[in-house]
Amino acid sequence: MTLLRGVFDPEPGPGRIALALAFGLTVHLVFAAGVLAMVLAMYFGMSESLGTVPWPSAAGVNALLILQFPIAHSFFLTGPGMKILAYLVRGPHGGTLGTTTYAIIASLQLFILFAFWTPSGIIWWQAEGWALYVITTLYAMSWLLLLKASWDAGAEVQAGALGWMSLMKNAKPRFPDMPTTGLFRIIRQPIYVAFAFTLWTVPVWTPDQLALAMVFTAYCLLAPKLKERRFEKRYGDRFRDYRKDVPYVLPDLKRITTNVEHSPK
């Protein structure tokens, strides 16, 4: 809410405001395009995309498209990667816009991956009738779960709004506190788990979708380890205590049942 108030009542500075609005418009348009491309491409099992690379060369190009996202996505969260993000925007505001620049790059990566994938043309299985309705419902619920997890983690960071909105206020970006509420009370990595669900609840199965699901599921299991190292360094004992109490990706059903039984009526 503080960020939103800053957008409608920004600190004076026409050049700074214009830069912030330009980055805000860019990040949200590119973010929407990337998510839409991802939702549609996976719904059809990666069988409907714009890539036209001839086979077998397409296999190598598709492999590069898959790998470029997790590699760059993880790199830009490291110390050197964050410095590069700050340098990408000339002038004094590169650091403030770092999170927005990161979101723009990540969204472009997703759009390129899903829009320019070259389909194999092989369809193993396609849901029909009642199975189509059930699986489509599960697919939609997986995306809603991802939306909820992203909200719990801090929507302003996940959507790239923190940087440009902070620049509107002419203030240093203030990151949300360590997430421990909502879905983060059940597992430590709900965003990655929800994303993994979207990979496996599609109504069309192809070799393309299987390759994507296997690589990205491995990423969803391994990448949070790096994230948790950063959290441990930043939050210290507070994160270590949280890590002891809350499981990594698989919910502790006994713990959840106990919490429900002892919750206020």
Secondary structure, DSSP 8 states (H G I E B T S, - for coil): -HHHHHHHS--S-HHHHHHHHHHHHHHHHHHHHHHHHHHHHHHTTT-S-S----TTHHHHHHHHHHHHHHHHHHHTTSHHHHHHHHHHS-STTTTTTHHHHHHHHHHHHHHHHHHS--------EE--HHHHHHHHHHHHHHHHHHHHHHHHHHHHHHTTHHHHHHHHHT----------SGGGGT-S-HHHHHHHHHHH--SEE-HHHHHHHHHHHHHHHHHHHHHHHHHHHHHTHHHHHHHHHS-SSS--HHHHHHHHHHS--
